[in-house]
């Protein structure tokens, strides 16, 4: 698939998410250059489009789609990336092996969502791959159980919300019918 076709597929998936997730949507312009500098990499176009069109928020009362410069500091993408990197450095340096997908030199994870139960969803960042080619990893809370999906951010979210894929890590109660979406609001 060429870059133009890939961008069209990603845009179509974000369009579908906008229809699946009831509003209110809170679009927010972001300084993606500053976010990329903080993370050491740019982010996938479908995720940037999702955040700018819909905004980060709570999906189906379970999944928190993280957002850079989130109005709710508990769901800030850059902060979560730093926290998860520190946790993995400690964990993988002491008691647990990283998933096989991370054995490639330079491979790493960037979180894009968390759940009420403590699971995290990540992009699998591989050296030399454009962010739009990143795939999804799901990690169980408090255990070394991982799933890998050969799907981008928006493609995974559409497939999960429509039941085309079922995760053994995420709760059986996700997704809900009808879907719900609550945009992040400032904490008090």
Buried (B, 14 or more C-beta within 10 A) or exposed (E): EEEEEBBEBBBBBBBBBBEBBEEEBBEBEBEBEEBBEBBEBBBBBBBBBBBBBBBBBBBBBBBBBBBBBBBBEEBBBBBBBEEBBEEBEEEBEEEEEBBEBBEEEEBBBBBBBBBBEEBBBBBBBBEEEEBBBBBBBBBBEEEEEBBBBEBBBBBBBBBBBEEEBEBEBBBEEBBEEEBBBBBBEEEE
